[in-house]
Amino acid sequence: MTEVVLPTVADTYAFGRRLAGLLRAGDLVLLTGPLGAGKTALTRGIGSGLGVLGDITSPTFVIARVHRADPAGGRGVALVHADAYRLGDAGDPRAEIDDLDLDASVDESVTVVEWGEGLVEQLADAHLRIRLHRHDDDTRTVELEPVGGDWAERLAALG
């Protein structure tokens, strides 16, 4: 497991941009952490690093958004940003995840799911689990846990 301290929200965004350099189509990233921990700020940075179109906002009320790759300067990889927070109250949250049809786009996109731990791991053989912790002084600690595949090698490139 890799741990990174991010003093500000701007640092969280910048870290997301750096992380985007490691991401490729087919990657699944699970974000966990309390409200206000920086999950959406990190995803904004990932989107910026990938060069996708559209403003990245919390998908809590729409559950999932697709941000297409910018043909004028992006890396050619779309970003699917989903939020499973509201699905936790459902009788069968996994069935609701299936209804979102995330598996239809997972091979050609980077898929980032907030609050998805325990619900979406079956979408890919390997994934990156990121836990964000917000401290009283507003710093954040990010724990990156590679699960299968070549994630450990890729994370080593973060330095």
DSSP file (Angstrom, degrees, kcal/mol; ACC not computed):
  #  RESIDUE AA STRUCTURE BP1 BP2  ACC     N-H-->O    O-->H-N    N-H-->O    O-->H-N    TCO  KAPPA ALPHA  PHI   PSI    X-CA   Y-CA   Z-CA
    1    1 A M              0   0    0      0, 0.0     2,-0.4     0, 0.0   144,-0.2   0.000 360.0 360.0 360.0 139.0    0.0    0.0    0.0
    2    2 A T  E     -A  144   0A   0    142,-2.4   142,-3.4     2,-0.0     2,-0.4  -0.888 360.0-160.6-107.9 138.3    1.2    3.5   -0.9
    3    3 A E  E     -A  143   0A   0     -2,-0.4     2,-0.4   140,-0.2   140,-0.2  -0.975   8.0-176.7-123.8 135.0    0.3    6.5    1.3
    4    4 A V  E     -A  142   0A   0    138,-2.7   138,-3.2    -2,-0.4     2,-0.5  -0.991  17.8-142.6-130.6 135.9    0.4   10.1    0.2
    5    5 A V  E     -A  141   0A   0     -2,-0.4   136,-0.2   136,-0.2    -2,-0.0  -0.868  14.2-168.6 -98.5 129.7   -0.3   13.2    2.3
    6    6 A L  E     -A  140   0A   0    134,-3.6   134,-2.7    -2,-0.5     6,-0.1  -0.938   6.2-165.5-121.2 106.1   -2.1   16.0    0.4
    7    7 A P        +     0   0    0      0, 0.0     2,-0.3     0, 0.0    -1,-0.1   0.785  68.6  20.6 -64.9 -29.7   -2.1   19.3    2.4
    8    8 A T  S  > S-     0   0    0      1,-0.1     4,-1.6   131,-0.1     5,-0.1  -0.846  78.0-108.1-136.0 169.2   -4.8   21.1    0.3
    9    9 A V  H  > S+     0   0    0     -2,-0.3     4,-2.4     1,-0.2     5,-0.2   0.877 121.2  57.4 -62.6 -37.5   -7.7   20.4   -2.1
   10   10 A A  H  > S+     0   0    0      1,-0.2     4,-2.5     2,-0.2    -1,-0.2   0.875 105.1  50.5 -61.3 -36.7   -5.4   21.8   -4.8
   11   11 A D  H  > S+     0   0    0      2,-0.2     4,-2.4     1,-0.2    -1,-0.2   0.861 107.8  53.2 -67.7 -35.5   -2.9   19.1   -4.0
   12   12 A T  H  X S+     0   0    0     -4,-1.6     4,-2.0     2,-0.2    -2,-0.2   0.927 111.0  46.3 -63.8 -45.1   -5.6   16.5   -4.2
   13   13 A Y  H  X S+     0   0    0     -4,-2.4     4,-2.0     2,-0.2    -2,-0.2   0.934 112.7  49.7 -61.2 -48.0   -6.5   17.7   -7.7
   14   14 A A  H  X S+     0   0    0     -4,-2.5     4,-2.1     1,-0.2    -2,-0.2   0.875 108.6  52.8 -61.7 -37.9   -2.8   17.8   -8.7
   15   15 A F  H  X S+     0   0    0     -4,-2.4     4,-2.9     1,-0.2    -1,-0.2   0.903 106.1  53.9 -64.6 -39.7   -2.3   14.3   -7.4
   16   16 A G  H  X S+     0   0    0     -4,-2.0     4,-2.1     2,-0.2    -2,-0.2   0.899 106.8  51.9 -59.2 -41.1   -5.3   13.2   -9.5
   17   17 A R  H  X S+     0   0    0     -4,-2.0     4,-0.8     2,-0.2    -1,-0.2   0.917 111.5  46.7 -61.2 -43.3   -3.6   14.7  -12.6
   18   18 A R  H >< S+     0   0    0     -4,-2.1     3,-1.0     1,-0.2     4,-0.3   0.922 110.9  51.8 -63.6 -43.9   -0.4   12.8  -11.8
   19   19 A L  H >X S+     0   0    0     -4,-2.9     3,-2.1     1,-0.3     4,-0.7   0.861  98.9  65.4 -62.0 -36.1   -2.4    9.6  -11.3
   20   20 A A  H >< S+     0   0    0     -4,-2.1     3,-0.8     1,-0.3    -1,-0.3   0.808  89.5  67.4 -56.8 -30.3   -4.1   10.0  -14.6
   21   21 A G  T << S+     0   0    0     -3,-1.0    -1,-0.3    -4,-0.8    -2,-0.2   0.726 103.0  45.7 -63.1 -20.6   -0.7    9.5  -16.3
   22   22 A L  T <4 S+     0   0    0     -3,-2.1    -1,-0.2    -4,-0.3    -2,-0.2   0.596  96.5  96.4 -94.4 -14.1   -0.8    5.9  -15.0
   23   23 A L    <<  +     0   0    0     -3,-0.8     2,-0.3    -4,-0.7    87,-0.1  -0.449  45.8 172.9 -87.2 150.9   -4.3    5.2  -16.1
   24   24 A R    >   -     0   0    0     -2,-0.1     3,-2.0    85,-0.1    85,-0.1  -0.948  45.0 -63.8-147.0 165.7   -5.5    3.5  -19.3
   25   25 A A  T 3  S+     0   0    0     -2,-0.3    85,-0.2     1,-0.3    83,-0.2  -0.223 119.7  32.8 -52.5 136.9   -8.7    2.2  -20.9
   26   26 A G  T 3  S+     0   0    0     83,-2.5    -1,-0.3    80,-0.6     2,-0.2   0.282  85.8 135.4  97.2  -8.7  -10.1   -0.6  -18.9
   27   27 A D    <   -     0   0    0     -3,-2.0    84,-2.9    82,-0.2     2,-0.5  -0.513  39.2-158.1 -77.8 140.5   -8.9    0.6  -15.5
   28   28 A L  E     -b  111   0A   0     98,-0.4   100,-2.4    -2,-0.2     2,-0.5  -0.981   8.2-172.8-117.5 126.1  -11.3    0.6  -12.5
   29   29 A V  E     -bc 112 128A   0     82,-3.0    84,-2.7    -2,-0.5     2,-0.5  -0.984   7.0-159.0-122.9 124.6  -10.6    2.9   -9.6
   30   30 A L  E     -bc 113 129A   0     98,-2.9   100,-3.4    -2,-0.5     2,-0.5  -0.906   6.7-162.3-105.6 126.5  -12.6    2.7   -6.4
   31   31 A L  E     +bc 114 130A   0     82,-2.7    84,-2.5    -2,-0.5    85,-0.5  -0.926  12.1 174.4-110.5 128.3  -12.7    5.8   -4.1
   32   32 A T  E     + c   0 131A   0     98,-2.6   100,-3.0    -2,-0.5    82,-0.0  -0.957  21.2 105.9-129.4 152.4  -13.8    5.5   -0.5
   33   33 A G        -     0   0    0     -2,-0.3   100,-0.1    98,-0.2     3,-0.1  -0.759  64.5 -68.6 155.2 161.6  -13.8    8.1    2.2
   34   34 A P    >   -     0   0    0      0, 0.0     3,-1.9     0, 0.0     5,-0.3  -0.154  68.6 -71.9 -68.5 166.7  -16.2   10.3    4.2
   35   35 A L  T 3  S+     0   0    0      1,-0.3     0, 0.0     2,-0.1     0, 0.0  -0.341 123.5  21.6 -55.3 136.3  -18.1   13.2    2.7
   36   36 A G  T 3  S+     0   0    0     -3,-0.1    -1,-0.3     1,-0.0     0, 0.0   0.532  84.8 121.1  82.2   6.5  -15.7   16.1    2.0
   37   37 A A  S <  S-     0   0    0     -3,-1.9    96,-0.1    95,-0.1    -2,-0.1   0.708  88.6 -98.5 -77.4 -19.0  -12.6   13.9    1.9
   38   38 A G  S  > S+     0   0    0     -4,-0.2     4,-2.6    94,-0.1     5,-0.2   0.605  76.7 137.0 114.9  15.5  -11.8   14.9   -1.7
   39   39 A K  H  > S+     0   0    0     -5,-0.3     4,-2.0     1,-0.2     5,-0.1   0.926  81.1  41.0 -60.8 -45.8  -13.1   12.1   -3.8
   40   40 A T  H  > S+     0   0    0      2,-0.2     4,-2.6     1,-0.2    -1,-0.2   0.876 113.1  54.2 -72.7 -36.1  -14.6   14.4   -6.4
   41   41 A A  H  > S+     0   0    0      2,-0.2     4,-1.9     1,-0.2    -2,-0.2   0.912 109.9  48.3 -61.5 -41.6  -11.5   16.8   -6.3
   42   42 A L  H  X S+     0   0    0     -4,-2.6     4,-2.2     1,-0.2    -2,-0.2   0.914 111.3  49.8 -63.5 -42.1   -9.3   13.8   -7.0
   43   43 A T  H  X S+     0   0    0     -4,-2.0     4,-2.9     2,-0.2    -2,-0.2   0.873 106.3  55.9 -66.1 -37.0  -11.6   12.7   -9.9
   44   44 A R  H  X S+     0   0    0     -4,-2.6     4,-2.5     1,-0.2    -1,-0.2   0.926 108.5  48.4 -58.4 -43.8  -11.5   16.3  -11.3
   45   45 A G  H  X S+     0   0    0     -4,-1.9     4,-2.6     2,-0.2    -2,-0.2   0.905 110.5  50.3 -63.5 -41.5   -7.7   16.0  -11.4
   46   46 A I  H  X S+     0   0    0     -4,-2.2     4,-2.2     2,-0.2    -2,-0.2   0.938 111.4  49.0 -61.2 -46.2   -7.9   12.6  -13.1
   47   47 A G  H  X>S+     0   0    0     -4,-2.9     5,-2.0     1,-0.2     4,-1.4   0.898 111.7  48.9 -60.5 -41.3  -10.3   14.0  -15.7
   48   48 A S  H  <5S+     0   0    0     -4,-2.5    -1,-0.2     1,-0.2    -2,-0.2   0.916 111.3  49.7 -64.0 -43.4   -8.0   16.9  -16.3
   49   49 A G  H  <5S+     0   0    0     -4,-2.6    -2,-0.2     1,-0.2    -1,-0.2   0.830 113.1  46.3 -65.4 -32.5   -5.0   14.6  -16.7
   50   50 A L  H  <5S-     0   0    0     -4,-2.2    25,-2.6    -5,-0.2    27,-0.4   0.723 109.1-127.8 -79.3 -22.2   -6.9   12.4  -19.1
   51   51 A G  T  <5 +     0   0    0     -4,-1.4    19,-2.0    23,-0.2    25,-0.2   0.929  46.1 167.4  74.6  47.8   -8.1   15.5  -21.0
   52   52 A V  B   < -G   69   0B   0     -5,-2.0    17,-0.2    17,-0.2     2,-0.2  -0.520  34.4-107.2 -92.9 163.3  -11.8   14.7  -21.0
   53   53 A L  S    S+     0   0    0     15,-3.1    -1,-0.1    -2,-0.2    15,-0.1  -0.553  72.7  31.4 -86.9 150.6  -14.6   17.0  -21.9
   54   54 A G  S    S-     0   0    0     -2,-0.2     2,-0.3    13,-0.1    -2,-0.1   0.203  89.8 -66.8  90.6 153.5  -17.1   18.6  -19.5
   55   55 A D        -     0   0    0      1,-0.0     2,-0.7    -8,-0.0    -2,-0.1  -0.580  45.9-133.8 -75.1 135.4  -17.0   19.8  -15.9
   56   56 A I        +     0   0    0     -2,-0.3     2,-0.3   -12,-0.0   -12,-0.1  -0.834  37.5 161.6 -95.6 115.9  -16.5   17.0  -13.4
   57   57 A T        -     0   0    0     -2,-0.7     0, 0.0   -14,-0.1     0, 0.0  -0.798  51.6 -71.0-125.1 168.0  -19.0   17.3  -10.5
   58   58 A S        -     0   0    0     -2,-0.3     3,-0.4     1,-0.1     4,-0.2  -0.419  37.3-153.2 -61.4 128.0  -20.2   14.9   -7.9
   59   59 A P     >  +     0   0    0      0, 0.0     4,-3.1     0, 0.0     3,-0.4   0.166  56.7 122.5 -88.5  20.7  -22.5   12.4   -9.7
   60   60 A T  T  4 S+     0   0    0      1,-0.2    26,-0.2     2,-0.2    23,-0.1   0.862  78.9  36.6 -51.8 -42.9  -24.5   11.7   -6.5
   61   61 A F  T  4 S+     0   0    0     -3,-0.4    -1,-0.2     1,-0.2    -3,-0.0   0.708 126.7  36.0 -90.2 -18.8  -27.8   12.7   -7.9
   62   62 A V  T  4 S-     0   0    0     -3,-0.4     2,-1.7    -4,-0.2    -2,-0.2   0.553  93.0-147.2-103.8 -10.7  -27.3   11.3  -11.5
   63   63 A I  S  < S+     0   0    0     -4,-3.1    20,-3.0    19,-0.0     2,-0.3  -0.216  71.4  30.1  74.2 -42.7  -25.3    8.3  -10.2
   64   64 A A  E     -D   82   0A   0     -2,-1.7     2,-0.4    18,-0.3    18,-0.2  -0.996  58.9-175.2-148.5 142.2  -23.0    8.1  -13.3
   65   65 A R  E     -D   81   0A   0     16,-2.4    16,-2.9    -2,-0.3     2,-0.5  -0.986  15.3-146.1-131.9 144.0  -21.6   10.5  -15.9
   66   66 A V  E     -D   80   0A   0     -2,-0.4     2,-0.6    14,-0.2    14,-0.2  -0.954   9.2-164.2-110.0 125.9  -19.6    9.8  -19.0
   67   67 A H  E     -D   79   0A   0     12,-3.4    12,-2.6    -2,-0.5   -13,-0.1  -0.936  18.5-140.4-109.8 110.9  -16.9   12.4  -19.9
   68   68 A R        -     0   0    0     -2,-0.6   -15,-3.1    10,-0.2     2,-0.1  -0.284  25.4 -96.8 -69.8 154.2  -15.8   11.8  -23.5
   69   69 A A  B     -G   52   0B   0    -17,-0.2   -17,-0.2     7,-0.1     9,-0.1  -0.455  38.2-114.6 -67.2 141.7  -12.2   12.2  -24.5
   70   70 A D    >>  -     0   0    0    -19,-2.0     4,-3.0   -20,-0.2     3,-1.6  -0.716  20.8-157.3 -79.6 112.9  -11.4   15.6  -26.0
   71   71 A P  T 34 S+     0   0    0      0, 0.0    -1,-0.2     0, 0.0   -19,-0.0   0.701  88.4  60.6 -65.9 -16.6  -10.4   14.9  -29.6
   72   72 A A  T 34 S-     0   0    0      1,-0.1    -2,-0.0    -3,-0.0    -3,-0.0   0.486 134.2 -19.0 -90.3  -2.5   -8.5   18.1  -29.7
   73   73 A G  T <4 S+     0   0    0     -3,-1.6    -1,-0.1   -22,-0.2   -21,-0.1   0.445  98.3 113.1 177.5   3.5   -6.0   17.3  -27.0
   74   74 A G  S  < S-     0   0    0     -4,-3.0   -23,-0.2   -23,-0.1   -22,-0.1  -0.189  75.2-105.3 -82.7-178.5   -7.0   14.5  -24.7
   75   75 A R        -     0   0    0    -25,-2.6   -24,-0.1     2,-0.2     3,-0.1   0.406  55.2-108.0 -88.5   2.2   -5.4   11.1  -24.4
   76   76 A G  S    S+     0   0    0    -26,-0.3     2,-0.5    -6,-0.3    -7,-0.1   0.640  84.2 115.5  83.0  14.1   -8.3    9.5  -26.2
   77   77 A V        -     0   0    0    -27,-0.4    -2,-0.2    -9,-0.1    -1,-0.2  -0.973  56.9-139.8-120.8 128.2   -9.7    7.8  -23.2
   78   78 A A  E     - e   0 109A   0     30,-0.8    32,-2.6    -2,-0.5     2,-0.5  -0.381  12.6-134.4 -78.2 161.7  -13.1    8.6  -21.8
   79   79 A L  E     -De  67 110A   0    -12,-2.6   -12,-3.4    30,-0.2     2,-0.6  -0.984  10.2-162.6-120.3 123.9  -13.9    8.8  -18.0
   80   80 A V  E     -De  66 111A   0     30,-2.8    32,-3.2    -2,-0.5     2,-0.6  -0.941  11.5-169.0-102.5 120.8  -16.9    7.2  -16.5
   81   81 A H  E     +De  65 112A   0    -16,-2.9   -16,-2.4    -2,-0.6     2,-0.3  -0.947  11.5 174.2-115.7 113.8  -17.5    8.8  -13.1
   82   82 A A  E     -De  64 113A   0     30,-2.9    32,-3.1    -2,-0.6     2,-0.4  -0.845  21.5-155.0-122.2 156.0  -20.0    7.0  -10.9
   83   83 A D  E     - e   0 114A   0    -20,-3.0     3,-0.3   -24,-0.3    32,-0.2  -0.967   9.0-178.4-133.3 115.6  -21.3    7.4   -7.3
   84   84 A A    >>  +     0   0    0     30,-2.9     4,-0.8    -2,-0.4     3,-0.6   0.289  53.8 108.9 -95.7   9.9  -22.7    4.4   -5.5
   85   85 A Y  G >4 S+     0   0    0      1,-0.3     3,-1.1    29,-0.2     4,-0.2   0.919  81.6  42.3 -54.3 -51.2  -23.5    6.3   -2.3
   86   86 A R  G >4 S+     0   0    0     -3,-0.3     3,-1.0     1,-0.2    -1,-0.3   0.705 104.1  67.9 -71.6 -18.4  -27.3    6.3   -2.8
   87   87 A L  G X4 S+     0   0    0     -3,-0.6     3,-1.5     1,-0.2    -1,-0.2   0.713  80.1  78.0 -74.8 -18.0  -27.3    2.7   -3.9
   88   88 A G  G << S+     0   0    0     -3,-1.1    -1,-0.2    -4,-0.8    -2,-0.2   0.750  92.2  52.6 -62.0 -23.1  -26.3    1.6   -0.4
   89   89 A D  G <  S+     0   0    0     -3,-1.0    -1,-0.3    -4,-0.2    -2,-0.2   0.552  88.1 106.3 -87.7  -8.5  -29.9    2.0    0.7
   90   90 A A  S <  S-     0   0    0     -3,-1.5     4,-0.1    -4,-0.2    -3,-0.0  -0.320  80.3-121.2 -71.9 154.2  -31.3   -0.1   -2.1
   91   91 A G  S    S+     0   0    0      1,-0.3    -1,-0.1     2,-0.1    -4,-0.0   0.889 109.6  15.7 -60.4 -39.7  -32.6   -3.6   -1.3
   92   92 A D  S >> S+     0   0    0      1,-0.1     4,-1.5     2,-0.0     3,-0.8  -0.719  70.2 178.2-136.0  83.5  -30.1   -5.0   -3.8
   93   93 A P  H 3> S+     0   0    0      0, 0.0     4,-2.2     0, 0.0     5,-0.1   0.810  81.1  59.1 -60.1 -30.3  -27.4   -2.4   -4.6
   94   94 A R  H 3> S+     0   0    0      1,-0.2     4,-2.4     2,-0.2     5,-0.1   0.875 103.3  52.1 -66.6 -35.1  -25.5   -4.8   -6.9
   95   95 A A  H <> S+     0   0    0     -3,-0.8     4,-2.0     2,-0.2    -1,-0.2   0.893 109.1  50.1 -65.7 -38.2  -28.6   -5.2   -9.1
   96   96 A E  H  X S+     0   0    0     -4,-1.5     4,-1.2     2,-0.2    -2,-0.2   0.885 108.6  52.2 -67.4 -36.9  -28.7   -1.4   -9.3
   97   97 A I  H >X>S+     0   0    0     -4,-2.2     5,-0.7     1,-0.2     3,-0.6   0.927 108.7  51.0 -61.3 -44.1  -25.0   -1.3  -10.2
   98   98 A D  H ><5S+     0   0    0     -4,-2.4     3,-1.3     1,-0.2    -2,-0.2   0.887 104.9  57.0 -59.4 -38.5  -25.8   -3.9  -13.0
   99   99 A D  H 3<5S+     0   0    0     -4,-2.0    -1,-0.2     1,-0.3    -2,-0.2   0.783  96.3  63.6 -64.1 -27.3  -28.6   -1.6  -14.2
  100  100 A L  H <<5S-     0   0    0     -4,-1.2    -1,-0.3    -3,-0.6    -2,-0.2   0.712  98.3-142.4 -69.6 -18.7  -26.1    1.2  -14.6
  101  101 A D  T X<5 +     0   0    0     -3,-1.3     3,-1.5    -4,-0.6     4,-0.4   0.824  43.9 154.9  62.7  33.8  -24.4   -0.9  -17.3
  102  102 A L  G >>< +     0   0    0     -5,-0.7     3,-1.3     1,-0.3     4,-1.0   0.819  65.1  66.0 -61.5 -30.3  -21.0    0.2  -16.3
  103  103 A D  G 34 S+     0   0    0      1,-0.3     4,-0.4     2,-0.2    -1,-0.3   0.726  89.1  67.7 -66.0 -18.9  -19.5   -3.0  -17.6
  104  104 A A  G <4 S+     0   0    0     -3,-1.5    -1,-0.3     1,-0.2    -2,-0.2   0.782 114.1  26.8 -70.0 -26.1  -20.5   -1.9  -21.1
  105  105 A S  T X> S+     0   0    0     -3,-1.3     4,-0.8    -4,-0.4     3,-0.7   0.457  93.1  96.0-114.1  -2.9  -18.0    0.9  -21.1
  106  106 A V  T 3< S+     0   0    0     -4,-1.0   -80,-0.6     1,-0.2     3,-0.4   0.828  81.4  55.7 -63.6 -32.5  -15.3   -0.4  -18.7
  107  107 A D  T 34 S+     0   0    0     -4,-0.4    -1,-0.2     1,-0.2    -2,-0.1   0.815 116.6  34.0 -71.1 -29.2  -13.0   -1.7  -21.4
  108  108 A E  T <4 S+     0   0    0     -3,-0.7   -30,-0.8   -83,-0.2     2,-0.3   0.371 117.9  52.3-107.5   6.0  -12.7    1.5  -23.3
  109  109 A S  E  < S- e   0  78A   0     -4,-0.8   -83,-2.5    -3,-0.4     2,-0.6  -0.862  79.9-112.1-132.5 164.1  -12.8    4.0  -20.4
  110  110 A V  E     - e   0  79A   0    -32,-2.6   -30,-2.8    -2,-0.3     2,-0.6  -0.916  39.6-154.7 -90.2 125.3  -11.2    4.7  -17.1
  111  111 A T  E     -be  28  80A   0    -84,-2.9   -82,-3.0    -2,-0.6     2,-0.5  -0.920  13.3-174.4-110.4 119.6  -14.0    4.1  -14.6
  112  112 A V  E     -be  29  81A   0    -32,-3.2   -30,-2.9    -2,-0.6     2,-0.5  -0.961   4.7-170.9-113.8 123.6  -13.9    5.9  -11.3
  113  113 A V  E >   -be  30  82A   0    -84,-2.7   -82,-2.7    -2,-0.5     3,-0.8  -0.954  10.4-152.1-121.7 116.5  -16.6    4.8   -8.7
  114  114 A E  E 3  S+be  31  83A   0    -32,-3.1   -30,-2.9    -2,-0.5   -29,-0.2  -0.665  85.1   5.3 -80.7 140.1  -17.1    6.7   -5.5
  115  115 A W  T 3  S+     0   0    0    -84,-2.5    -1,-0.2    -2,-0.3   -83,-0.1   0.762  93.9 127.6  61.2  27.7  -18.5    4.7   -2.6
  116  116 A G    X>  +     0   0    0     -3,-0.8     3,-2.6   -85,-0.5     4,-1.7   0.497  22.0 128.4 -95.9  -2.8  -18.2    1.5   -4.8
  117  117 A E  T 34 S+     0   0    0      1,-0.3    12,-0.0   -86,-0.2    -3,-0.0  -0.303  82.0  13.5 -59.1 131.0  -16.2   -0.7   -2.5
  118  118 A G  T 34 S+     0   0    0      1,-0.0    -1,-0.3   -24,-0.0   -24,-0.1   0.392 125.5  63.8  85.2  -2.8  -18.0   -4.1   -2.1
  119  119 A L  T <4 S+     0   0    0     -3,-2.6    -2,-0.2   -26,-0.0     3,-0.1   0.694 105.4  26.0-120.7 -32.3  -20.2   -3.3   -5.1
  120  120 A V  S >< S+     0   0    0     -4,-1.7     3,-2.5     1,-0.1     4,-0.3   0.398  78.0 106.3-123.1   2.9  -18.3   -3.0   -8.3
  121  121 A E  G >  S+     0   0    0     -5,-0.3     3,-1.4     1,-0.3    -1,-0.1   0.789  74.1  68.6 -56.8 -26.7  -15.1   -5.0   -8.0
  122  122 A Q  G 3  S+     0   0    0      1,-0.3    -1,-0.3    -3,-0.1    -2,-0.1   0.580  79.9  79.8 -70.3  -7.9  -16.5   -7.6  -10.4
  123  123 A L  G <  S+     0   0    0     -3,-2.5     2,-0.3     1,-0.1    -1,-0.3   0.746 103.7  21.6 -71.3 -22.2  -16.3   -5.1  -13.3
  124  124 A A  S <  S-     0   0    0     -3,-1.4    -1,-0.1    -4,-0.3   -97,-0.1  -0.987  70.4-126.5-145.7 152.2  -12.6   -5.7  -13.8
  125  125 A D  S    S+     0   0    0     -2,-0.3     2,-0.3     1,-0.1    24,-0.1   0.813 101.0  21.5 -66.3 -29.9  -10.1   -8.4  -13.0
  126  126 A A  S    S+     0   0    0     22,-0.1   -98,-0.4    -3,-0.0     2,-0.3  -0.942  71.7 171.1-135.4 155.5   -7.9   -5.8  -11.3
  127  127 A H  E     - F   0 147A   0     20,-2.3    20,-2.4    -2,-0.3     2,-0.5  -0.978  31.8-115.5-156.5 169.0   -8.5   -2.4   -9.7
  128  128 A L  E     -cF  29 146A   0   -100,-2.4   -98,-2.9    -2,-0.3     2,-0.5  -0.961  24.2-156.4-112.3 123.6   -7.0    0.4   -7.7
  129  129 A R  E     -cF  30 145A   0     16,-2.7    16,-3.3    -2,-0.5     2,-0.5  -0.881  10.4-171.1-100.6 125.5   -8.6    1.0   -4.3
  130  130 A I  E     -cF  31 144A   0   -100,-3.4   -98,-2.6    -2,-0.5     2,-0.5  -0.972   4.5-166.9-120.7 122.3   -8.1    4.6   -3.0
  131  131 A R  E     -cF  32 143A   0     12,-2.5    12,-2.8    -2,-0.5     2,-0.4  -0.935   7.2-160.2-108.6 126.5   -9.1    5.5    0.5
  132  132 A L  E     - F   0 142A   0   -100,-3.0     2,-0.4    -2,-0.5    10,-0.2  -0.891   5.3-169.6-108.3 135.5   -9.1    9.2    1.4
  133  133 A H  E     - F   0 141A   0      8,-2.4     8,-2.4    -2,-0.4     2,-0.5  -0.990   8.4-154.2-124.3 129.2   -9.0   10.5    4.9
  134  134 A R  E     - F   0 140A   0     -2,-0.4     6,-0.2     6,-0.2     2,-0.2  -0.906  15.3-153.7-104.6 128.1   -9.6   14.1    5.8
  135  135 A H    >   -     0   0    0      4,-3.0     3,-2.4    -2,-0.5    -2,-0.0  -0.503  31.4 -99.9 -99.2 167.5   -8.0   15.3    9.0
  136  136 A D  T 3  S+     0   0    0      1,-0.3    -1,-0.1    -2,-0.2    -2,-0.0   0.782 123.4  54.6 -57.6 -30.0   -9.0   18.1   11.4
  137  137 A D  T 3  S-     0   0    0      2,-0.1    -1,-0.3     1,-0.0     3,-0.1   0.296 120.5-109.0 -88.2  11.4   -6.5   20.5    9.8
  138  138 A D  S <  S+     0   0    0     -3,-2.4    -2,-0.1     1,-0.3     2,-0.1   0.440  76.6 133.5  74.7   3.2   -8.0   19.8    6.4
  139  139 A T        -     0   0    0     -5,-0.1    -4,-3.0  -131,-0.0     2,-0.4  -0.463  45.9-142.2 -73.9 158.9   -5.0   17.8    5.1
  140  140 A R  E     -AF   6 134A   0   -134,-2.7  -134,-3.6    -6,-0.2     2,-0.5  -0.947   8.3-153.6-123.2 145.0   -5.9   14.6    3.4
  141  141 A T  E     -AF   5 133A   0     -8,-2.4    -8,-2.4    -2,-0.4     2,-0.5  -0.978  13.1-160.4-114.0 130.7   -4.1   11.2    3.5
  142  142 A V  E     -AF   4 132A   0   -138,-3.2  -138,-2.7    -2,-0.5     2,-0.5  -0.949   2.3-162.6-114.4 126.0   -4.6    9.0    0.5
  143  143 A E  E     -AF   3 131A   0    -12,-2.8   -12,-2.5    -2,-0.5     2,-0.6  -0.942   5.6-160.3-108.4 124.0   -4.0    5.3    0.6
  144  144 A L  E     -AF   2 130A   0   -142,-3.4  -142,-2.4    -2,-0.5   -14,-0.2  -0.915   8.4-175.0-107.5 119.3   -3.5    3.5   -2.7
  145  145 A E  E     - F   0 129A   0    -16,-3.3   -16,-2.7    -2,-0.6     2,-0.3  -0.937  14.6-147.0-119.3 111.3   -4.1   -0.2   -2.6
  146  146 A P  E     - F   0 128A   0      0, 0.0     2,-0.5     0, 0.0   -18,-0.2  -0.575  10.4-165.6 -75.6 136.0   -3.3   -2.2   -5.8
  147  147 A V  E     - F   0 127A   0    -20,-2.4   -20,-2.3    -2,-0.3     3,-0.1  -0.883  52.6 -45.3-125.7  99.0   -5.6   -5.2   -6.3
  148  148 A G  S >  S+     0   0    0     -2,-0.5     3,-1.3   -22,-0.2     4,-0.3  -0.047 101.3  57.7  75.9-178.4   -4.3   -7.5   -9.0
  149  149 A G  T 3  S-     0   0    0      1,-0.2     3,-0.3   -24,-0.1    -1,-0.2  -0.145 114.0 -44.5  57.9-148.3   -2.9   -6.9  -12.4
  150  150 A D  T 3> S+     0   0    0      1,-0.2     4,-2.2     2,-0.1    -1,-0.2   0.081  96.5 118.3-104.4  22.3    0.1   -4.6  -12.8
  151  151 A W  H <> S+     0   0    0     -3,-1.3     4,-2.9     1,-0.2     5,-0.2   0.881  70.8  55.7 -58.4 -41.5   -1.1   -1.9  -10.4
  152  152 A A  H  > S+     0   0    0     -3,-0.3     4,-1.5    -4,-0.3    -1,-0.2   0.915 110.0  46.4 -60.2 -42.3    1.8   -2.3   -8.0
  153  153 A E  H  > S+     0   0    0     -3,-0.2     4,-0.8     2,-0.2    -1,-0.2   0.915 113.4  48.6 -65.8 -42.9    4.3   -1.7  -10.8
  154  154 A R  H >< S+     0   0    0     -4,-2.2     3,-1.0     1,-0.2     4,-0.3   0.906 109.1  52.5 -65.1 -40.1    2.4    1.3  -12.1
  155  155 A L  H >< S+     0   0    0     -4,-2.9     3,-1.7     1,-0.3     4,-0.4   0.835  99.2  64.0 -65.4 -30.7    2.1    2.8   -8.6
  156  156 A A  H >< S+     0   0    0     -4,-1.5     3,-1.1     1,-0.3    -1,-0.3   0.809  93.4  63.7 -60.4 -28.2    5.8    2.5   -8.2
  157  157 A A  T << S+     0   0    0     -3,-1.0    -1,-0.3    -4,-0.8    -2,-0.2   0.658  85.3  73.2 -71.5 -15.9    6.2    5.0  -11.0
  158  158 A L  T <         0   0    0     -3,-1.7    -1,-0.2    -4,-0.3    -2,-0.2   0.770 360.0 360.0 -67.7 -23.8    4.4    7.6   -8.9
  159  159 A G    <         0   0    0     -3,-1.1    -3,-0.1    -4,-0.4    -2,-0.1   0.468 360.0 360.0  78.2 360.0    7.6    7.9   -6.9
